[in-house]
Amino acid sequence: MVKIRLTRKGKKHQPFYRIIAVDSRKKRDTGSYLEDLGYYNPRTQESELNKASTQKWLNNGAQPTFRVKKLIEKHLL
């Protein structure tokens, strides 16, 4: 099953998240993912999302996490 989720980047106390599509059967610590879909910065509330790729993954049955679902609703509506 493919999930669309956040992966944390950035320094200590300065989080920065990448929005990625990942195979949920793989371990999280491998660092491999299927596609990079965008980013989210919670400190500035700035985010960017590749709409075409995200829509493609959602149409193919990918399941977004709660926070990613909120970001998708913000960008696609």
Backbone as CSV, one residue per row, in Angstrom:
resi,resn,N_x,N_y,N_z,CA_x,CA_y,CA_z,C_x,C_y,C_z
1,MET,0.840,-1.173,0.000,0.000,0.000,0.000,0.893,1.246,0.000
2,VAL,0.513,2.206,-0.778,1.264,3.465,-0.863,0.621,4.491,0.065
3,LYS,1.461,5.188,0.818,0.989,6.250,1.707,1.653,7.549,1.307
4,ILE,0.931,8.622,1.493,1.496,9.961,1.305,1.672,10.523,2.700
5,ARG,2.912,10.803,3.074,3.187,11.231,4.438,4.288,12.274,4.470
6,LEU,4.561,12.764,5.668,5.618,13.751,5.880,6.880,13.049,6.350
7,THR,8.026,13.547,5.937,9.297,13.105,6.475,10.040,14.332,6.969
8,ARG,10.614,14.238,8.166,11.207,15.401,8.818,12.613,15.659,8.314
9,LYS,12.887,16.907,8.057,14.216,17.391,7.685,14.491,18.622,8.538
10,GLY,15.667,19.193,8.414,15.971,20.425,9.123,16.805,20.201,10.366
11,LYS,17.149,21.308,11.011,17.967,21.270,12.221,17.112,20.975,13.448
12,LYS,17.792,20.809,14.564,17.114,20.618,15.839,16.321,21.883,16.173
13,HIS,15.074,21.723,16.536,14.146,22.807,16.871,13.794,23.686,15.669
14,GLN,14.135,23.267,14.457,13.762,23.986,13.239,13.251,22.977,12.209
15,PRO,12.088,22.381,12.458,11.616,21.323,11.564,11.211,21.854,10.193
16,PHE,11.367,20.995,9.221,11.005,21.238,7.835,10.598,19.882,7.294
17,TYR,9.458,19.792,6.652,8.946,18.493,6.236,8.852,18.391,4.723
18,ARG,9.173,17.209,4.206,8.966,16.872,2.806,7.704,16.026,2.729
19,ILE,6.905,16.235,1.716,5.717,15.424,1.479,6.121,14.383,0.442
20,ILE,6.020,13.101,0.823,6.508,12.040,-0.052,5.464,10.940,-0.212
21,ALA,5.582,10.199,-1.291,4.810,8.978,-1.494,5.759,7.824,-1.192
22,VAL,5.330,6.923,-0.303,6.204,5.853,0.163,5.423,4.550,0.255
23,ASP,6.117,3.439,0.014,5.523,2.119,0.178,5.481,1.806,1.669
24,SER,4.307,1.590,2.235,4.163,1.416,3.680,4.739,0.096,4.172
25,ARG,5.039,-0.833,3.280,5.596,-2.117,3.705,7.086,-2.040,3.986
26,LYS,7.738,-0.961,3.535,9.163,-0.805,3.788,9.399,-0.136,5.126
27,LYS,10.573,-0.356,5.695,10.913,0.279,6.962,11.103,1.771,6.758
28,ARG,10.802,2.543,7.793,10.897,4.000,7.702,12.339,4.477,7.621
29,ASP,13.257,3.767,8.248,14.630,4.252,8.345,15.467,3.974,7.104
30,THR,14.888,3.402,6.048,15.654,3.156,4.835,15.902,4.430,4.047
31,GLY,15.012,5.396,4.156,15.174,6.665,3.456,14.741,6.625,2.009
32,SER,14.279,5.484,1.532,13.843,5.410,0.139,12.352,5.731,0.039
33,TYR,11.992,6.441,-1.003,10.593,6.772,-1.237,10.332,6.739,-2.730
34,LEU,9.062,6.736,-3.103,8.682,6.614,-4.500,8.760,7.945,-5.237
35,GLU,8.254,9.008,-4.607,8.266,10.317,-5.262,8.169,11.427,-4.227
36,ASP,8.865,12.518,-4.499,8.819,13.716,-3.670,7.709,14.604,-4.229
37,LEU,6.708,14.920,-3.385,5.534,15.646,-3.860,5.511,17.121,-3.458
38,GLY,6.323,17.514,-2.490,6.320,18.906,-2.071,6.966,19.076,-0.720
39,TYR,6.663,20.194,-0.063,7.228,20.463,1.252,6.232,21.220,2.114
40,TYR,6.506,21.247,3.431,5.689,21.960,4.409,6.606,22.495,5.493
41,ASN,6.525,23.800,5.762,7.300,24.430,6.814,6.322,24.903,7.891
42,PRO,6.275,24.221,9.043,5.303,24.596,10.072,5.625,25.912,10.768
43,ARG,6.854,26.367,10.703,7.231,27.619,11.368,6.651,28.830,10.642
44,THR,6.611,28.768,9.325,6.075,29.881,8.536,4.723,29.553,7.906
45,GLN,4.237,28.330,8.109,2.991,27.836,7.511,3.058,27.850,5.981
46,GLU,4.253,27.799,5.434,4.442,27.783,3.984,4.450,26.337,3.513
47,SER,3.793,26.099,2.379,3.778,24.753,1.816,3.644,24.840,0.304
48,GLU,4.128,23.805,-0.346,4.021,23.699,-1.794,3.754,22.241,-2.119
49,LEU,2.913,22.012,-3.117,2.510,20.663,-3.465,2.430,20.535,-4.978
50,ASN,3.009,19.469,-5.515,2.910,19.179,-6.935,1.531,18.558,-7.167
51,LYS,0.615,19.348,-7.696,-0.784,18.926,-7.805,-0.979,17.730,-8.733
52,ALA,-0.283,17.718,-9.861,-0.458,16.631,-10.830,0.008,15.297,-10.255
53,SER,1.168,15.284,-9.644,1.696,14.038,-9.073,0.861,13.563,-7.895
54,THR,0.434,14.502,-7.057,-0.399,14.141,-5.906,-1.718,13.547,-6.370
55,GLN,-2.340,14.154,-7.355,-3.603,13.638,-7.881,-3.415,12.253,-8.492
56,LYS,-2.291,12.046,-9.172,-1.997,10.740,-9.763,-1.923,9.664,-8.681
57,TRP,-1.224,9.947,-7.574,-1.094,8.967,-6.490,-2.427,8.725,-5.800
58,LEU,-3.214,9.763,-5.603,-4.521,9.589,-4.973,-5.454,8.759,-5.848
59,ASN,-5.396,8.960,-7.159,-6.220,8.179,-8.082,-5.797,6.715,-8.117
60,ASN,-4.522,6.451,-7.822,-4.025,5.078,-7.806,-4.210,4.412,-6.444
61,GLY,-4.848,5.083,-5.485,-5.189,4.457,-4.220,-4.270,4.767,-3.060
62,ALA,-3.423,5.766,-3.178,-2.544,6.135,-2.069,-3.363,6.738,-0.934
63,GLN,-2.975,6.442,0.306,-3.680,6.930,1.479,-2.872,8.025,2.160
64,PRO,-3.374,9.253,2.218,-2.636,10.322,2.908,-2.833,10.242,4.419
65,THR,-1.840,10.708,5.167,-1.983,10.806,6.617,-2.887,12.005,6.922
66,PHE,-3.236,12.167,8.204,-4.161,13.227,8.587,-3.639,14.603,8.203
67,ARG,-2.416,14.928,8.566,-1.849,16.252,8.287,-1.702,16.475,6.781
68,VAL,-1.277,15.471,6.058,-1.123,15.610,4.605,-2.482,15.800,3.953
69,LYS,-3.502,15.140,4.477,-4.857,15.309,3.941,-5.296,16.765,4.061
70,LYS,-4.980,17.398,5.196,-5.322,18.806,5.391,-4.559,19.694,4.408
71,LEU,-3.271,19.391,4.165,-2.490,20.173,3.212,-3.001,19.990,1.785
72,ILE,-3.417,18.788,1.446,-3.963,18.514,0.112,-5.266,19.286,-0.083
73,GLU,-6.130,19.282,0.923,-7.382,20.029,0.831,-7.123,21.517,0.638
74,LYS,-6.101,22.032,1.303,-5.748,23.450,1.181,-5.290,23.793,-0.232
75,HIS,-4.549,22.901,-0.867,-3.984,23.194,-2.189,-4.889,22.805,-3.349
76,LEU,-5.652,21.742,-3.216,-6.449,21.268,-4.347,-7.828,21.906,-4.403
77,LEU,-8.268,22.553,-3.340,-9.590,23.197,-3.373,-9.502,24.662,-3.666
